[in-house]
Amino acid sequence: MLFYDIKYILPLKNHKEVFKEKIKFYLWVGLILLSFDLFVEYVSNTDVFFLKMANSIWLMIYVMIISFFIFEYSIPFIKFRWKRLLMLPFIFVFYIFMFSFGFYWWRNIGVSLHIYFAFTEYKSTRDALSNFFPRGLFSAIVIGIIKYSYDFRVLKETAQKLRIEKQEAELNYLKSQTNPHFLFNTLNNIYSLARDNDPLASESILRLSKILRFMLYQTNVDFIAIEQELKIMEDYISLEKLRYDESLIINFNHSIEDIKQEIPPLLLIPFVENAFKHGVSETRNNPFVDIHLSVQNHLLLFIVKNSTEKSPSHENSRENIGLSNLRRQLELLYKDYEVNVFQGEFDFTATLKINLKSHV
């Protein structure tokens, strides 16, 4: 697509702002072309440089006005409107006239106002037109090339900005889904304790308050230190342990080169939550959860293995909202990552690998 109207891709700007930006653009382009023209004039003849400068300014004003109407009104008026294409020959003839006779008349107006200095006397109007027409047309073509190159760059930057904003909105939506889902499961745990009048219910509420404080005040940022993610996982695991007796075996170990290394908040929790909700809670004999986190040379490896009584035929059912949202978040956040799940006969393993340097 060669021609397009830049005003349709400038978000949140009214017509007045767009018009001001267009005027500013043509002023800058006119100034650049004028500077180039003056440089040529200065090199060729310094004796009458200031008089030549006055002439160049006067003619450039005309070229910029005509170019403005060509590229901002005439071309947008006829483009992609087949019925208006019938007017194209008339518009073409009109601008040929404006760059020939109109240009010459503009020069004569300047002469009569004593702001244009005639260094050349033309024998005929034809000779004058043969001089002014190529100059005006060439200037308009150069302006058109600059304009559409500029518009294309703005279009590309705007599209990129809109894509990023869309991804951020989607990421925030996924987070807004994951957090209530995480909270809902935790409340279910507390409800189970309260229903049985378990004295551990009060302790679980205290731990939940810590988790809520974290979710309210620390998950609205793009990154947090891994040590913060570890702390929230420990609180969550402690909260889950309140529901089970000593038969539940939990192993949580980590090897982290730099605990200040940053990751998105609540990135790892869905794996742990999945292990308890869809694994341990459905295991009648020998429930266990093994969690290992390693971060070395910006490479994160997170493995969560839990007991289960589901057969491999149920593997597809394991893709719950938590893991589904996590996959999509990773797509938006990182270029180099890998998520693998394996359903064994009596266990389920989820593995996450991320190159933390590959953040989008």
Secondary structure as UniProt FT lines:
FT   HELIX           6..9
FT   TURN            11..12
FT   HELIX           15..44
FT   TURN            47..48
FT   HELIX           49..69
FT   HELIX           70..74
FT   HELIX           75..78
FT   TURN            79..80
FT   HELIX           82..87
FT   HELIX           88..97
FT   HELIX           98..102
FT   HELIX           103..112
FT   TURN            113..114
FT   HELIX           125..195
FT   TURN            196..197
FT   HELIX           200..217
FT   STRAND          224..225
FT   HELIX           226..241
FT   TURN            242..243
FT   TURN            246..247
FT   STRAND          249..256
FT   TURN            259..260
FT   STRAND          262..263
FT   TURN            265..266
FT   HELIX           269..277
FT   TURN            278..279
FT   HELIX           280..282
FT   STRAND          288..296
FT   TURN            297..298
FT   STRAND          299..307
FT   HELIX           312..318
FT   HELIX           321..333
FT   STRAND          337..343
FT   STRAND          347..355
FT   HELIX           356..358
//
